[in-house]
């Protein structure tokens, strides 16, 4: 096997691990939001327990990438591909942690009835699921246009988060007994907003991979 062939096979394995992480993260935020809507504590605990599997995939990416750098000595764009995989895996792992944070809120809500039907939080979750999926697509396809789309989607998430905070503040003012749960729901909004930030980071990483320059998609 030629050195280039071996390197290309290693890159494909890296991409496969990134796709697996992305799929797990996309599923986890959807499942954690469903658990919140139903205050489903057993499901939330299952999601918390599964988080270690995502960490294990990140470890595989780190080990494989380090091996490729040591044995193949890649330069220029090939090296950027590996460095991008490291950074993307780190962002995905953090996104998984944020899904766990949502699940932990569900555990704290055990036995409670939600103070209001959830509308904007599930909408935020749907957008960040799409962002996760498209950010990984942008990496696999090296698609800069799709990477830049992350910033526009992030703006939508930020707008929904602001709307949620205003609504929860109004509810707390009208009924102080709701303050504890309203605070927990505001935490969930913040977790999802940060989730979108990490997806945007992946978009920036893809732009760097393709162009060699570091953009700021939030500017």
HELIX and SHEET records of a PDB file:
HELIX    1   1 UNK A    3  UNK A   38  1                                  36    
HELIX    2   2 UNK A   41  UNK A   72  1                                  32    
HELIX    3   3 UNK A   76  UNK A  108  1                                  33    
HELIX    4   4 UNK A  120  UNK A  141  1                                  22    
HELIX    5   5 UNK A  144  UNK A  174  1                                  31    
HELIX    6   6 UNK A  176  UNK A  178  5                                   3    
HELIX    7   7 UNK A  179  UNK A  211  1                                  33    
END                                                                             
